[in-house]
Amino acid sequence: MKKHGLDRDAALVLLAKIVNGADTDNSLWNQPESAGLEAIAEGFRHLGFKNDMEHNQAEWIVYDAIYAYCQEMVRRGKADGQFR
């Protein structure tokens, strides 16, 4: 995030923490929303997509929605997420 100057967007920083927690053991940020994203990603794995591109395209709307959530949390002054 810092290397590419993406850390200037607080919503994107929150999104990165959520995604990191879903992709790891969540011990770095302990982001509560990560468990939900992990469950959604697991569900997508069982929908029988033909290839990775089809799978990724289907999931993009989820990440758009989470980014919108992150933007709203920042707008509300909750840059660490709703559950903190």
N, C-alpha and C positions, 0 to 999 in steps of 0.2 A: 504494500500500500504506500509506504513512504517513498520507496525507490521510484515509483512512477507518479508521485504527487497526488495519489488518490485519497490520501488521508485528510485532505482539505474538505471533503464531503462527509460530514458527521453521519449521515444516513448510510453511506457506503461503508464506513468504518463499523457501524453496528451490524450491517449485513455480513461483513467479513467475519465478525466474531461469531455470529449465528452459524454461518456455513462452516467455519473452522470447528466449532463444537459438534456439529453433525458429522463431520468427517473424521473426528478424532475422539479421544476419550473425554473431551470437554473440560479437561482439568486446567487449561490455560486461562479461559475466560469464564468458565462456569455459567454459560449463557442458557437460561431456562428454555428459551424458544428453540434451541438446537434439537431437543428431543422430538419436537413436533416435525421439524424438517427431516430429521432422520427417519421417522416413521413414514412420512410422505415419500421420501426417496426409496425406501424399501418397498412400498406399495407399487411404485412405478416399475420396479424391477420385475414385478410379477404380472405385468399387463401384456406381455408377449410381443414387444416391439421387434421388428425385423432386424434392426441394426442400431448401433450407438447413435447415429445421426437422428433417426426417427425418435428414439428415446429422448435425446437431448431436446429436440424441438418440442416435444410434448411437455417437458418439464419447464421450459423457459417461462411460461405464464406464472408458474409458482414463484419463481425468483423475481419476476416483475411485481407480483403481489407482495412478497416479503419486502422488497425495496420500498414499495409504497407504504407499507407498515412502518418501516424504519424512518422514512421521511416524516410520517405523522408523529412518531415518537419524538423525534428531534424537535418538531414544531411545538409539541407539548412540553418541551423541556426535559424529556426523559431519554437522553442520548444513550443510556445504558439499556433501554428497553422498558417495556411496560411492567415487567415483573420484578423490577429491582427497587 
